[in-house]
Amino acid sequence: MTVVADRPHVSPRRDEIRATLAATLGVPADAVSVKATRPEGLGLSGDGVGCFAVAIVRG
């Protein structure tokens, strides 16, 4: 999963997010990847108003 946001910073909670996603999906934590990027001024997330996430699930 990629989180796109200026705030909050994902890195302090990356492991917690990864563990929660893995438990929810019923897969091992090493099967889940979580990273973050900044939107560099694009749309609402670039104004610090919102954020979004992109996920790819392979079955």
C-alpha positions as CSV (number, residue, x, y, z in Angstrom):
1,M,0.0,0.0,0.0
2,T,1.2,3.5,-0.8
3,V,-0.1,6.3,1.4
4,V,0.0,9.8,-0.3
5,A,0.0,12.6,2.2
6,D,1.9,15.6,3.5
7,R,0.7,14.8,7.0
8,P,0.7,12.7,9.1
9,H,4.1,11.1,8.7
10,V,3.6,7.4,8.1
11,S,7.1,6.2,9.1
12,P,6.5,6.2,12.9
13,R,3.5,3.9,12.5
14,R,4.5,1.9,9.5
15,D,4.9,-1.4,11.4
16,E,1.6,-0.9,13.1
17,I,-0.2,-0.2,9.8
18,R,1.5,-3.2,8.2
19,A,0.5,-5.6,11.1
20,T,-3.1,-4.4,11.0
21,L,-3.4,-4.8,7.3
22,A,-1.9,-8.3,7.4
23,A,-4.2,-9.3,10.2
24,T,-7.2,-7.9,8.3
25,L,-6.2,-9.7,5.1
26,G,-5.3,-12.9,6.9
27,V,-1.8,-13.0,5.5
28,P,1.7,-12.9,7.1
29,A,3.1,-9.4,7.8
30,D,6.0,-10.1,5.4
31,A,3.4,-10.3,2.5
32,V,2.4,-6.7,3.1
33,S,4.4,-3.6,2.1
34,V,3.6,-0.1,3.3
35,K,5.3,3.0,1.9
36,A,4.6,6.7,1.8
37,T,5.1,9.5,-0.6
38,R,4.3,13.2,-0.7
39,P,1.9,14.6,-3.3
40,E,4.1,17.7,-4.0
41,G,1.2,20.2,-4.2
42,L,-1.3,18.0,-6.0
43,G,-5.0,18.5,-5.1
44,L,-6.4,18.3,-1.6
45,S,-3.7,16.0,-0.3
46,G,-1.1,18.5,-1.5
47,D,-2.8,21.3,0.5
48,G,-2.5,19.2,3.7
49,V,-6.3,18.8,3.8
50,G,-6.5,15.1,2.9
51,C,-4.7,12.0,2.0
52,F,-5.3,8.8,0.0
53,A,-3.9,5.3,-0.2
54,V,-3.3,3.1,-3.2
55,A,-3.4,-0.7,-2.7
56,I,-2.7,-3.6,-5.0
57,V,-3.9,-7.0,-3.9
58,R,-2.8,-10.1,-5.7
59,G,-4.7,-13.3,-5.1
